[in-house]
Amino acid sequence: PLVVTDAVSEKCSAALRKYLLCGAVSGLFSVCHEEQLFASSKSLRILLGCENDPGLCTQRCMRGVAQVTNESVSAPCSPDFQAMHGFSAPLNIFTVGQVDEASNSTHAQIMPLPNIKGLGGPSVISYGAPGHCAEVRSAQYCVLSGVLPMQGTEMMSTFAFGSCLPRDCSEQELRHFIANQNLSRLRLTMQCDLVRPQGPPVGASALIESKLGWGGVPVYYPNKVEYTA
């Protein structure tokens, strides 16, 4: 489970919760409004208690989602939070077989797929879309970096992921948050305020922002991310 400490404000905590649940809320909202799905699945109607009145299925489904997520789900995740996820770096997973000599069996080892090979070992560097992230008024662009031990070798896999995160959290709050997730072995660091918009969207850009969550405004880069591969 995710750990939130007193060092993270209620405003930041609420924003992180919304961010982390965004994909699930939007997906479940879509499922609950698939009338054809309820019409074709009698078992699903029975599960939701709307077998004799399919018109109640969406309402019962939404009620179940609210109970599971502890959120009032009356709409998909807001466009700006969906945009944050879309402009963050994707995490491509790589799975290999790891032999356990003690049990003479093979286990799956899951790790990010490296995309750079250096003398010190493989690295994963993916920055997402920092310019677009800066166009989301409620977001900030950060880079999460760290190291990942490679089982069976003495090498360390380094990584840096661009993350489009809620602006309601300060860089210090984000650092406190990741520091309390029992991930000290990854030596995680967070650096934010790397990209800023030149100004608020106006005219057509403001209209785009209201629909898509980002406004198409010019951005600039006040700082540089420190990273050594």
C-alpha positions as CSV (number, residue, x, y, z in Angstrom):
1,P,0.0,0.0,0.0
2,L,1.1,3.6,-0.6
3,V,2.2,5.5,2.5
4,V,1.3,9.2,3.0
5,T,3.1,11.0,5.8
6,D,2.5,14.3,7.7
7,A,5.1,15.8,5.4
8,V,2.6,15.6,2.5
9,S,-0.3,18.1,2.7
10,E,-3.9,17.0,2.4
11,K,-4.1,18.9,-0.9
12,C,-1.1,17.0,-2.3
13,S,-2.4,13.7,-0.9
14,A,-5.8,14.2,-2.6
15,A,-4.1,15.1,-5.9
16,L,-1.8,12.1,-5.8
17,R,-4.8,9.8,-5.0
18,K,-6.7,11.3,-8.0
19,Y,-3.7,10.8,-10.2
20,L,-3.1,7.2,-9.2
21,L,-6.7,6.3,-9.6
22,C,-7.2,8.1,-12.9
23,G,-6.8,5.2,-15.3
24,A,-8.9,2.9,-13.2
25,V,-11.7,5.5,-12.8
26,S,-11.9,6.2,-16.5
27,G,-11.7,2.6,-17.5
28,L,-14.4,1.5,-15.0
29,F,-16.6,4.5,-16.0
30,S,-16.4,3.3,-19.6
31,V,-17.3,-0.3,-18.7
32,C,-20.3,0.8,-16.6
33,H,-21.7,2.7,-19.6
34,E,-21.4,-0.1,-22.1
35,E,-25.1,-1.0,-22.4
36,Q,-24.3,-3.6,-25.0
37,L,-22.1,-5.4,-22.5
38,F,-24.9,-5.7,-20.0
39,A,-27.3,-6.8,-22.7
40,S,-25.1,-9.6,-23.9
41,S,-23.9,-10.9,-20.5
42,K,-26.6,-12.4,-18.3
43,S,-24.0,-13.4,-15.7
44,L,-22.9,-9.8,-15.3
45,R,-26.5,-8.7,-14.9
46,I,-27.0,-11.3,-12.2
47,L,-23.8,-10.2,-10.5
48,L,-25.0,-6.5,-10.4
49,G,-28.5,-7.5,-9.4
50,C,-30.2,-6.0,-12.5
51,E,-31.1,-9.2,-14.3
52,N,-34.8,-8.2,-14.6
53,D,-34.2,-4.5,-15.3
54,P,-31.1,-3.9,-17.5
55,G,-31.8,-0.2,-17.2
56,L,-30.5,-0.3,-13.6
57,C,-27.2,-2.0,-14.6
58,T,-25.2,1.2,-15.1
59,Q,-26.4,2.7,-11.8
60,R,-25.5,-0.6,-9.9
61,C,-22.2,-0.8,-11.7
62,M,-21.3,2.8,-10.8
63,R,-22.2,2.1,-7.2
64,G,-19.9,-0.9,-7.1
65,V,-17.1,1.1,-8.6
66,A,-17.5,3.8,-5.9
67,Q,-17.4,1.2,-3.2
68,V,-14.2,-0.3,-4.6
69,T,-12.3,2.9,-5.2
70,N,-13.9,4.9,-2.3
71,E,-14.5,7.6,-4.8
72,S,-17.7,9.1,-6.2
73,V,-17.3,8.1,-9.8
74,S,-19.9,10.1,-11.8
75,A,-17.6,10.9,-14.8
76,P,-14.2,9.8,-16.3
77,C,-11.0,11.2,-14.8
78,S,-10.7,14.9,-15.7
79,P,-8.9,15.8,-19.0
80,D,-5.9,17.4,-17.3
81,F,-5.2,14.3,-15.2
82,Q,-5.6,12.0,-18.2
83,A,-3.2,14.3,-20.1
84,M,-0.7,14.0,-17.2
85,H,-0.6,10.2,-17.7
86,G,-0.4,10.6,-21.5
87,F,2.6,12.9,-21.3
88,S,4.5,10.8,-18.8
89,A,7.2,8.4,-20.0
90,P,5.8,4.9,-20.7
91,L,7.1,2.0,-18.7
92,N,8.0,-0.9,-20.9
93,I,8.4,-4.1,-19.0
94,F,11.0,-6.8,-19.7
95,T,10.6,-10.3,-18.3
96,V,13.5,-12.8,-18.1
97,G,13.8,-16.2,-16.5
98,Q,15.9,-16.3,-13.3
99,V,17.2,-19.7,-12.1
100,D,16.9,-20.4,-8.4
101,E,19.7,-23.0,-7.7
102,A,18.4,-23.8,-4.3
103,S,15.0,-25.0,-5.6
104,N,16.3,-25.9,-9.0
105,S,13.5,-23.9,-10.6
106,T,13.1,-20.9,-12.8
107,H,11.3,-17.7,-11.6
108,A,10.2,-14.7,-13.6
109,Q,12.3,-11.5,-13.1
110,I,10.4,-8.3,-14.2
111,M,12.3,-5.2,-14.9
112,P,12.1,-2.0,-17.0
113,L,13.3,-2.7,-20.6
114,P,16.7,-1.0,-21.0
115,N,17.2,1.2,-24.0
116,I,20.8,2.4,-23.4
117,K,23.9,0.2,-22.9
118,G,26.9,1.7,-21.1
119,L,30.1,0.5,-19.5
120,G,28.5,0.4,-16.1
121,G,25.5,-1.6,-17.2
122,P,22.2,-1.0,-19.0
123,S,20.1,2.1,-18.5
124,V,16.5,3.1,-19.1
125,I,16.0,6.7,-20.0
126,S,12.6,7.9,-21.2
127,Y,11.5,11.5,-20.7
128,G,8.0,11.4,-22.1
129,A,6.6,14.7,-23.4
130,P,8.0,17.5,-21.1
131,G,6.9,20.3,-23.4
132,H,3.3,19.1,-23.5
133,C,3.3,18.4,-19.8
134,A,4.2,22.1,-19.1
135,E,1.1,23.0,-21.2
136,V,-1.2,21.3,-18.6
137,R,-1.9,24.2,-16.2
138,S,-2.5,21.8,-13.2
139,A,0.7,19.8,-13.8
140,Q,4.4,20.0,-13.4
141,Y,7.1,18.1,-15.2
142,C,9.5,16.0,-13.0
143,V,12.2,13.4,-13.6
144,L,12.3,10.3,-11.3
145,S,15.7,8.6,-11.3
146,G,17.3,5.7,-9.4
147,V,19.1,2.4,-9.7
148,L,17.8,-1.1,-10.0
149,P,20.1,-4.1,-9.0
150,M,20.3,-6.8,-11.7
151,Q,19.9,-10.2,-10.2
152,G,22.7,-12.6,-10.9
153,T,25.2,-9.9,-11.8
154,E,27.1,-7.1,-10.0
155,M,25.8,-4.5,-12.4
156,M,23.2,-1.9,-11.6
157,S,20.6,-0.7,-14.1
158,T,20.1,3.0,-13.8
159,F,16.8,4.7,-14.9
160,A,15.3,8.1,-15.4
161,F,11.6,8.6,-16.2
162,G,9.9,11.8,-17.0
163,S,6.7,12.2,-15.0
164,C,3.9,14.6,-15.5
165,L,2.6,15.1,-11.9
166,P,0.0,17.3,-10.1
167,R,1.2,20.8,-9.4
168,D,-0.6,20.7,-6.0
169,C,2.4,18.8,-4.7
170,S,5.7,20.6,-4.2
171,E,9.0,18.9,-5.1
172,Q,9.7,18.4,-1.4
173,E,6.4,16.7,-0.9
174,L,7.0,14.4,-3.8
175,R,10.4,13.5,-2.4
176,H,8.9,12.7,1.0
177,F,6.2,10.6,-0.6
178,I,8.6,8.4,-2.6
179,A,10.9,8.2,0.4
180,N,8.2,6.5,2.4
181,Q,7.3,3.8,-0.1
182,N,9.9,1.2,1.2
183,L,11.9,1.6,-2.0
184,S,15.2,2.7,-0.4
185,R,17.1,0.1,-2.4
186,L,16.2,2.0,-5.6
187,R,17.9,5.2,-4.4
188,L,15.1,7.3,-5.9
189,T,15.5,11.0,-6.5
190,M,13.0,13.5,-7.9
191,Q,13.8,16.7,-9.7
192,C,11.0,19.1,-10.8
193,D,10.5,22.6,-12.2
194,L,12.3,21.6,-15.4
195,V,9.8,23.0,-17.9
196,R,7.5,26.0,-17.6
197,P,4.8,27.5,-19.8
198,Q,5.5,31.0,-21.2
199,G,2.0,32.1,-20.1
200,P,-1.6,30.9,-19.7
201,P,-3.5,29.7,-22.8
202,V,-5.8,32.2,-24.6
203,G,-8.2,32.1,-27.5
204,A,-8.2,28.8,-29.3
205,S,-5.5,27.4,-26.9
206,A,-7.8,28.0,-23.9
207,L,-10.6,26.1,-25.7
208,I,-8.3,23.2,-26.5
209,E,-7.3,23.1,-22.8
210,S,-10.9,22.9,-21.6
211,K,-11.4,19.8,-23.8
212,L,-8.1,18.1,-23.8
213,G,-6.4,19.2,-20.6
214,W,-3.5,21.0,-22.3
215,G,-3.4,24.3,-24.1
216,G,-0.7,24.3,-26.8
217,V,1.3,27.3,-25.4
218,P,5.0,28.0,-25.8
219,V,7.3,26.6,-23.1
220,Y,10.8,27.2,-21.8
221,Y,13.4,25.2,-19.8
222,P,14.7,27.1,-16.7
223,N,16.7,24.1,-15.4
224,K,18.5,21.0,-16.5
225,V,18.1,17.6,-15.1
226,E,21.3,16.1,-13.6
227,Y,21.9,12.6,-14.8
228,T,25.0,10.4,-15.2
229,A,24.8,7.2,-17.1
